[in-house]
Amino acid sequence: FKAAGVARDGVGSWESGERAVADALARRGLDTPGQRVVDGSGLSTANRLTATAVARLLASADAELLWGGLLRDSLAVPGEDGTLQKRFRDVRDRARLRAKTGTLGRTGVHALAGYVDGRDGRRGHAFAVFVNDAKVDGRAVGDDVARILLDE
């Protein structure tokens, strides 16, 4: 995050990193009023991105020859690794799903974002689900959305 700030402003700081991310989103046509990324981890409660913006960012990156493959390869495979190691084990074709989870402690914030490829092996959907302080199990909501996409 701070390295992006160095590339933009010549100085590595939280502020320059925030400007670099805002510029990158704007170049992709993903700038939205009120949107903000203040850290590189996604763990700040001051971050403000919509699930739509994240899904569009994933789709935009996926369309790029180099970045799309690198990003996909960095995401967890359900039932195999990362935070999805113990999830989706009952899904037959779970390898079509690549995703990243997110949780902010006990705040009720849960996220799941990534890709679900088509049954024919072609690129399918980029998706993002954010649940914030809801009266439902946010993790289950994200998993349900991914299962629906896998069923298509």
C-alpha positions, 0 to 999 in steps of 0.5 A: 500500500505504501509502496503504491504511495511511493510510486505515485508521490515519491513518499510511502505513507498511508496518505500517499497510498490512499491517493494511489489506490483512489487514482487506480480505481479512477483509471478503471472507472471505479471511483465513487463519491465517499469511497475510501481505502485507507490501509492495504489490508482491508482491516480498517473500519474507515475503509469505504468500498461497495461490494459492487466496486469490488466485483467490478474491480475483480472483473476489470483485473480478470480481463487483463492478460497478466493481472487476471491470472496472477490475481486468480492464482492468489485466491484460495481454493475451497476445501484446499487452502487459506481461509476456505480450507474448511468451506465448500467441502460438500460442493462437487465442482468447488475448484471453479470457485476462487475467493478471499474471505474477510472478517473484522473481529466481532464487529459483524463484518463478513466478506467473500469476494472472488470468481466462479468459473462456468461449468464449461471452464470459461471465465464466469462471474466476479462477485463480492458479498459484504455483510455488515452488522446484520442480524444474519450469519454473514459468512453463511450469506456469502457462502450461499451466494457463491453456491448459487453462482456455482449452480448456474 
